[in-house]
């Protein structure tokens, strides 16, 4: 949430609200995964956190279009995912673990280009390749 706030110059109050919302939603996700309410959750000790890859995609969409478009895309993606989940759960048995792992690696590699642009900036702009930005990214990764 700090990255979103910094990227779009959001106010301190709005940043605090975003952080609080992220923590509450992560807590709800953790409870759903751990307790297994109805048919949701694996019923294992599982802690949900905000992911980095979706955040990078969110920022890329918001920069290209608008912050509201990016927020709307999250809601649309969630609705599509919830509607298609039963179908994909039935198809999952046809895919071995190595195929799913390879797919996750390929997605991760494609997201690296977006993340690298966020770290080093756009060529020809002030701050491009700044050691400070690279150091901050390195510290965040560590």
MORA-V808618 format. One record per backbone hydrogen bond with DSSP energy under -0.5 kcal/mol. CO is the residue of the C=O (numbers start at 0). NH is the residue of the N-H. Records with the same first field share a line. If there is no record, write none. Layout:
CO = NH  NH
This chain:
0 = 4
1 = 5
2 = 6
3 = 7
4 = 8  9
10 = 14
11 = 15
12 = 16
13 = 17
14 = 18
15 = 19
16 = 20
17 = 21
18 = 22
19 = 23
20 = 24
21 = 25
22 = 26
23 = 27
24 = 28
25 = 29
26 = 30
27 = 31
28 = 32
29 = 33
30 = 34  35
31 = 35  36
32 = 42  43
36 = 39
43 = 45
45 = 47
50 = 54
51 = 55
52 = 56
53 = 57
54 = 58
55 = 59
56 = 60
57 = 61
58 = 62
59 = 63
60 = 64  65
65 = 69
66 = 70
67 = 71
68 = 72
69 = 73
70 = 74
71 = 75
72 = 76
73 = 77
74 = 78
75 = 79
76 = 80
77 = 81
78 = 82
79 = 83
80 = 84
83 = 87
84 = 88
85 = 89
86 = 90
87 = 91
90 = 93
91 = 94
93 = 95
95 = 98  99
96 = 100
97 = 101
98 = 102
99 = 103
100 = 104
101 = 105
102 = 106
103 = 107
104 = 108
105 = 109
106 = 110
107 = 111
108 = 112
109 = 113
110 = 114
111 = 115
112 = 116
113 = 117
114 = 118
115 = 119
116 = 120
119 = 128
121 = 124
124 = 127
126 = 129
129 = 133
130 = 134
131 = 135
132 = 136
133 = 137
134 = 138
135 = 139
136 = 140
137 = 141
